[in-house]
Every structure is written in structure tokens, then in C-alpha cells.
Amino acid sequence: MAEKDLVRISDNHWEFSTAVCSYEGIGRFVAGLFEEVEIVEPVEFKTFVSGKMEKGLRRLRED
């Protein structure tokens, strides 16, 4: 499965690169691990995740 898309960079660092049909699923994965994950590219994905997280933070602050 995803193993073919993983490259070990060091003992604690991995790079995952794959094609996706939509940012929704991988965006949820990244949002769940946002302190552990660095988005390298594309900038459109960074913008997508940032927008989703900002929207979620606004909803938290409304309560």
C-alpha cells in the first residue's frame, strides 16, 4: 500500500509522496498530526490545510 510511497530520510524522518484525487482525506490525516508533519509541497495543499485548520479554530473560538 503506502509503503511504496515512503522514503526513509533518517531514523525519525520519512518522506511520503503520492498522487491523490482530492486533498480531503490526506488533509484530515495531516490535520490530525499537524505537530508531527511538515508539508513540503505543493503550495496548494499547504493553503488547503491552512484554510481548514483556520476554519476549525474560528469555530472553537465561537463557543
Residue pairs with C-beta under 8 A, 6 or more apart in sequence:
2 16
2 18
5 16
5 17
5 18
6 14
6 15
6 16
7 14
7 15
7 16
7 17
8 14
9 15
15 40
20 26
23 44
23 45
23 48
23 49
26 45
27 45
27 48
27 49
27 52
30 37
30 39
30 49
31 49
31 52
31 53
31 56
34 49
34 53
39 45
39 46
39 49
